[in-house]
Amino acid sequence: MLIDFYADWCGPCRYLAPTVEALAQKYEGKAIVGKCNVDENEELTSRFGIRNIPAVFFL
């Protein structure tokens, strides 16, 4: 599982987004690739200890 923590206002996050989308397509059915907007999901962001974005978390 891969989780991309991002925010809409974050320039580097927008730069990373196409790479995350490509990984999601490449590993479809083999791995879970998801995105988490830190502004909309503060609890999950806190649970994973995310303090800077973009952040990519592998489980």
C-alpha positions in Angstrom: 0.0 0.0 0.0 1.2 3.5 -0.9 -0.4 6.6 0.4 0.4 10.0 -1.1 -0.2 12.8 1.4 -0.8 16.1 -0.4 -2.7 19.4 -0.4 -4.3 21.2 -3.3 -2.2 24.4 -2.7 1.1 22.5 -2.6 3.2 23.0 -5.7 5.6 20.1 -5.1 2.5 17.9 -4.5 1.1 18.8 -7.9 4.5 17.9 -9.4 4.5 14.5 -7.8 0.8 13.7 -8.7 1.4 12.3 -12.2 4.0 9.9 -10.8 1.6 8.6 -8.2 -1.1 8.2 -10.9 1.3 6.2 -13.1 2.1 3.9 -10.1 -1.6 3.4 -9.5 -2.1 2.3 -13.1 1.0 0.2 -13.2 0.2 -1.7 -10.1 -3.6 -1.9 -10.4 -4.8 -5.2 -8.9 -1.4 -5.8 -7.3 -1.1 -2.9 -4.8 -3.3 -0.3 -3.3 -2.2 3.3 -4.2 -4.2 6.1 -2.5 -4.1 9.8 -1.9 -4.9 11.7 1.3 -5.6 15.4 1.2 -4.0 16.6 4.5 -6.5 19.6 4.7 -9.5 17.3 4.5 -8.1 14.3 6.6 -6.3 15.8 9.6 -6.9 12.7 11.8 -5.3 10.3 9.3 -2.5 12.7 8.6 -1.8 13.0 12.4 -2.0 9.2 12.9 0.8 8.7 10.4 2.8 11.6 11.8 2.9 13.5 8.6 4.4 17.0 9.2 5.6 17.9 5.7 4.1 17.5 2.3 4.4 15.9 -0.2 4.9 12.7 1.8 4.6 9.2 0.5 4.0 6.5 3.0 4.6 2.8 2.3 2.8 0.1 4.3 
